[in-house]
């Protein structure tokens, strides 16, 4: 089957790419999505061409152990349904090279492509920051013939970010914010999340903007003395993360942290927010600004 431009049959192997494709008005062009793409409407009925080896229902500590073991062994956490992908004959496949824990990466895809009867174009996204997420939108726009729509979307997102900047610039106090994207073991927010904390009016002393998340020693959290604790575990709903808060309370000194004494511990959604570098990152920023703004002005 000849490759068409703009592509008419898109396979998205990660939720953020699916979100971008939808935002550019190309949902009808999607023929396949990943197992994690949970958007309503037509996407619910699309074939899932990836699956995970991670036991999602397991305790978070067990999930962490499985992930670390796979990485140590050099094994992928994800599988691609080659037969399904071949049958669907996409002319564009969108993947990512940011995090081998988060979604199918280029390595796994490169092993699959030669087995396909029709070789598609491959677009690999790798955003590390909010600006990188905006650039990903433009890249998808270029690959799909929707450049104007992509640039317009990014402009509207920048306006919303600017509005947050104006609000937080008026605050005289910027609280110390501990942002965790995993609880057992504790892991700080990575990539764009420390940046979101700063934009939302806080100070993140645990994570570094543009850098991956990392496992924290409990002593680091004690030394930082967070005034606000934000829990947005990657891939977990707020309800699921809330069940792990008890694990944090078991750590020595947790009850004496400023965030514990004042009750400023916020559990937020880590499925549709904070973990997907697409348009929804600005929704994440607005949600974060709302909780950090409580009592700050």
C-alpha positions in Angstrom: 0.0 0.0 0.0 1.6 3.4 -1.0 2.3 5.9 1.8 0.0 8.9 1.6 0.5 12.4 2.7 -1.1 13.7 4.7 -1.4 10.2 6.3 -4.9 8.7 6.3 -4.2 5.8 8.7 -2.5 6.7 12.0 -1.4 4.3 14.7 -0.7 6.1 18.0 1.4 4.1 20.5 1.0 6.4 23.4 -1.8 8.4 25.0 -0.2 11.9 24.6 0.1 11.4 20.8 -3.5 10.2 20.7 -4.5 13.3 22.6 -2.6 15.5 20.1 -4.1 13.8 17.1 -7.6 14.3 18.6 -6.9 18.0 19.3 -5.8 18.5 15.7 -9.1 17.1 14.4 -7.7 13.9 13.1 -9.5 11.4 15.3 -11.2 9.9 12.3 -7.7 9.0 10.8 -6.8 6.9 13.8 -6.9 3.1 13.1 -5.0 1.9 16.1 -4.0 3.0 19.6 -2.1 1.8 22.6 -3.5 -0.2 25.6 -3.3 3.0 27.7 -5.3 5.3 25.4 -8.5 5.8 27.4 -10.2 8.6 25.6 -14.0 8.5 25.2 -15.9 8.2 22.0 -14.6 6.5 18.9 -11.2 5.7 20.4 -12.8 3.3 22.8 -13.6 0.9 19.9 -10.3 1.1 18.1 -7.9 -1.9 18.1 -5.2 -1.9 20.8 -1.9 -2.8 19.3 0.2 -2.7 22.4 0.1 -4.5 25.8 2.1 -4.2 29.0 3.9 -6.7 31.1 3.4 -4.6 34.2 0.9 -6.1 36.7 -1.3 -3.0 37.0 -3.4 -4.4 39.9 -0.3 -5.2 42.0 0.9 -3.1 44.9 3.1 -0.2 43.8 6.2 -1.7 45.5 5.7 -4.9 43.5 5.2 -2.9 40.3 8.4 -1.0 40.9 10.3 -4.3 41.4 8.9 -5.7 38.1 9.9 -2.6 36.2 13.4 -2.5 37.7 13.9 -6.2 37.0 12.9 -5.8 33.3 15.2 -2.9 32.9 18.1 -4.7 34.5 17.5 -7.7 32.2 17.2 -5.4 29.2 13.7 -6.6 28.5 10.9 -4.3 27.2 7.9 -3.6 29.4 5.7 -3.6 26.4 4.7 -5.8 23.4 3.4 -4.8 20.0 0.7 -6.9 18.4 2.5 -7.3 15.1 -0.3 -9.2 13.3 -2.8 -6.5 14.2 -0.5 -3.7 13.2 0.2 -5.4 9.9 -3.5 -6.0 9.2 -4.4 -2.3 9.9 -1.7 -1.0 7.6 -1.0 2.4 9.1 0.8 4.9 7.0 2.0 6.8 10.1 3.0 5.3 13.5 3.7 7.7 16.4 5.9 6.5 19.2 8.2 8.1 21.8 11.8 8.0 23.0 11.4 9.8 26.3 10.8 6.9 28.8 11.1 3.2 28.2 9.0 2.7 31.4 6.1 4.8 30.1 5.2 3.5 26.6 6.5 1.6 23.6 9.8 3.0 22.4 11.6 3.2 19.1 13.7 0.1 20.0 10.7 -2.2 20.2 9.1 -0.6 17.2 12.2 -1.0 15.1 12.1 -4.7 15.7 8.6 -4.9 14.4 8.7 -2.6 11.3 10.6 -5.1 9.1 7.8 -7.7 9.7 5.1 -5.4 8.2 4.0 -5.8 4.6 3.7 -2.0 4.2 6.4 0.1 6.0 4.8 3.2 7.6 6.4 6.5 8.4 7.5 6.7 12.0 7.3 9.8 14.1 9.2 9.6 17.4 8.4 12.2 20.0 10.8 13.1 22.9 9.6 16.1 25.0 11.4 16.7 28.3 9.7 20.0 29.2 6.5 21.9 28.7 8.1 23.6 25.7 9.0 20.2 24.4 5.4 19.1 24.7 4.4 22.2 22.6 7.0 21.2 20.0 5.6 17.7 19.9 2.2 19.2 18.9 3.9 21.1 16.1 5.8 17.9 15.0 2.5 16.0 14.8 1.0 18.9 12.9 3.8 18.8 10.3 3.6 15.0 9.9 -0.1 15.1 9.4 -0.6 18.2 7.3 -2.1 20.2 10.1 0.6 22.8 10.8 -1.8 25.7 11.1 -4.1 23.9 13.5 -1.0 22.8 15.6 0.4 26.3 15.7 -3.0 27.7 16.7 -3.4 25.1 19.4 0.0 25.9 20.8 -0.7 29.6 20.8 -3.9 29.1 22.8 -2.0 26.9 25.3 0.7 29.5 25.7 -2.0 32.1 26.5 -3.3 29.9 29.3 0.2 29.4 30.7 0.8 33.2 30.6 -2.4 33.7 32.6 -1.1 31.4 35.3 2.2 33.3 35.3 0.4 36.6 35.9 -1.5 35.1 38.8 1.4 33.5 40.5 3.7 36.5 40.0 1.6 38.4 42.5 2.2 35.9 45.3 4.6 37.0 47.9 5.2 33.5 49.2 6.2 30.5 47.1 5.8 27.3 49.2 8.2 24.4 49.2 6.4 21.7 47.2 7.2 18.1 47.3 5.9 16.5 44.1 5.9 12.7 44.0 5.1 10.6 41.0 5.5 7.4 42.9 5.1 6.5 46.6 6.7 3.0 47.1 9.5 3.9 46.8 9.2 7.7 46.8 10.1 9.2 43.4 10.2 12.9 42.7 8.4 14.4 39.7 10.5 14.4 36.6 10.8 16.1 33.2 8.1 18.8 33.0 6.6 18.4 36.4 9.2 20.4 38.4 8.6 23.2 35.8 4.9 23.0 36.4 5.4 23.4 40.1 7.4 26.5 39.6 4.9 28.0 37.1 2.1 27.2 39.5 3.7 29.2 42.2 5.7 26.7 44.2 9.4 25.8 44.7 10.4 22.2 43.9 13.6 21.2 45.7 13.4 17.5 44.9 13.1 17.2 41.2 14.9 19.1 38.4 13.2 20.5 35.4 13.9 18.6 32.2 15.5 15.7 34.1 14.0 12.2 34.7 12.2 11.3 37.9 14.5 9.6 40.4 14.1 7.5 43.5 14.4 9.6 46.7 16.0 8.8 50.0 13.4 9.5 52.7 16.1 11.8 54.3 15.9 14.0 51.3 12.2 14.7 51.9 12.8 15.3 55.6 15.6 17.8 54.8 13.4 19.6 52.3 10.6 19.9 54.7 7.8 20.4 52.1 5.1 22.8 53.0 2.9 21.2 50.3 2.9 17.6 49.2 1.4 16.8 45.8 0.9 13.1 45.0 0.3 12.4 41.3 1.5 8.8 40.8 2.2 8.0 37.1 -0.6 5.9 35.7 -2.7 6.0 38.8 -6.0 7.7 39.4 -6.3 9.9 42.4 -8.4 7.2 44.1 -5.6 4.6 43.5 -2.9 6.9 44.7 -4.9 7.7 47.8 -4.7 4.1 48.9 -0.9 4.4 49.1 -0.8 7.5 51.3 -0.8 5.2 54.3 2.6 4.0 53.1 4.0 7.5 53.4 2.6 7.9 56.9 4.7 4.9 58.0 8.0 6.8 57.4 9.6 8.3 60.5 9.1 12.0 60.8 6.2 12.2 58.3 3.8 13.5 60.8 6.2 16.4 61.7 6.5 17.6 58.1 4.9 21.1 57.6 2.6 19.6 55.0 1.4 17.0 57.5 0.9 19.6 60.3 -1.2 21.9 58.0 -3.0 19.1 56.1 -1.7 20.5 52.7 -1.4 17.0 51.1 -3.1 16.8 47.7 -3.8 13.7 45.8 -4.2 14.4 42.0 -4.9 12.3 39.0 -1.8 10.8 37.4 -3.5 9.1 34.5 -4.8 12.0 32.4 -2.7 14.6 34.2 1.0 15.1 34.7 2.2 11.9 32.9 1.1 12.8 29.3 3.1 15.5 27.5 0.3 16.8 25.3 -2.3 19.6 25.5 -3.4 18.2 28.9 -0.2 19.4 30.5 -1.7 22.8 30.7 -4.8 21.4 32.4 -2.3 19.8 34.8 -0.7 23.2 35.4 -4.1 24.8 36.1 -5.0 22.1 38.5 -1.7 22.5 40.3 -2.0 26.2 40.4 -5.4 25.8 42.0 -4.1 23.7 44.9 -1.0 25.7 45.5 -3.1 28.9 45.4 -5.3 27.7 48.3 -4.5 30.2 51.1 -1.4 31.5 49.2 -2.7 34.9 48.2 
